[in-house]
């Protein structure tokens, strides 16, 4: 059995899956800021100045 370097399409598929995982985590109420930062970092995204706000504050603007 031979091992092959990942193809460009599989690299894009893996990156796409990491983005999906980040998006799904952003929808979950149980996701912590630390979780989001780790998932974003895996996508090459640096999240700055994240903070948690009560749901009422989000609705009322």
N, C-alpha and C positions, 0 to 999 in steps of 0.2 A: 504494500500500500504506500503510495507516495503522498506527500503533503504539498499543497499548492498555496502560493501567496493568495490572500483574499483578492477577489476581483473588484474592480471599481464599483460594479453594480451592487455587490454584497456590502461594500463599505457604505454606500448610500443607503441601502436598506437598513443597515445597523444604525446609522445616524438618524434615519427617519423614525425608527422604533424608539430611540432615545428621546426624540422630540415628542412623540406620542405619549411616552411614559411621563414626561414633564407636564404635558397638557392635561393628562388624566389626573395627575397628582394635584394640579392647580384647582381642579373641580371638587376634590375631596375635602370635606370639612376637617378631617382628622390629620391632614398633612401639615407638618410643622415647617417653619421657615427654614430650619436646618435641612430638612428633607428636600425642599425646593432648591436650596442653594447647591446641594450635592448633585441633584438631577440636572440643574442648569449647567454646572461645571462640566458634567459629562458631555454636554452638548457644545461646550466652548463658550458658554454665555456666563457673564459675571453679573449677578444680581446685586444691586446696590440699594442701601437704605430701605430694606423691607421691614415692615412692621405689621403687627396684627391689629386689626380694628374690629370693634363690635359690629355685628351684622346690622344693627339699627343705624349705626353711623354710615355704613355703606349705602343703605337704602335712602337715607335722608340727605346724603351728599354732604 
